[in-house]
């Protein structure tokens, strides 16, 4: 049995005699068949052609926003002296009151004496704190540190005035063997320390030295009161 052949759909050329003979064999009664072997051209719309570039519609440019007008700022007033071209007057007039300078060299001798006294008070407080021990020793150690700081403050003032260092060389004080008598002697010494500093504060013309002497005099009065309180507790 022969197989029927279907015309290809690819548009290739077909033999008309072969096709008619096959068609008569399959459908002998349909001599007027409307089927015709013709190559049909298929026209595709331009939009369906593959690979065709599509023109994009032109975009209307967006108008740029108008700049916001700057607000009117008030005029800055000119400084005094700028309009006329002259320099303004300096508010600083007169001679400043200097301290711890060459004008205070007359206090150098008193500073040396007070530094020697401060070193003596530091050494005495160290000896007393080692003897007492406990709470009494801690209180006396505070007095020792106060005199150490006083020596440093006086030494710094002396250096600023004279431009050189002064290191007092005094031996440790000889205190009585009894702790109570040693505290009594230190009590009287603290009063002398207060008196010497108050006298120096009254005689100096240097405002910085005056303030320093007054602070050291207050410390002397406080130390004397502290030693008195310790003796009251020991009685």
C-alpha angles and dihedrals in degrees: 000000000000121000120237116241121220117211111252118251096215094089097249120152113270127203105249096205094051092048094048093048092051092045093052091051093051097040108018094167097054102074091148095058112160091217112112127182102234133143108244120205113218115211116205125199117255091248091058097051106113115236093021114138116237116220112232119221115256114258119228110234115245111241114244116248116255114253116258110247114244115248118250108258122206117255115260110236115240119247118254111274097022097092094050094040093238126123117253117252115264111242090212108092134164130025116305117238102247124198136198091024139119090287088069097056088112088071093058095095093051091047090055091052093049092048090054090050092048091053091049091051091050093052093045092050091050092052093047094048090053091052098046103044124177119048093337090054092051091052092050090047088060089057089051092055091048091057091045090055091045090055091052093049093049091046092052092050091049092051093050091052101039103025092230139080128256119200114187115220109203126150121239111278119256106239126187116268091240113083092216092052091045090053090048091054091047090049091058091045092054089054090053089049090054092048095050093050094048091049091050091050091054095049103042124091094199111101093206094050090046092056091046094050092049092052092049090049090055090051090052091054091048092050092051090052091048093053090048090053091051092052090050090055092048095054 
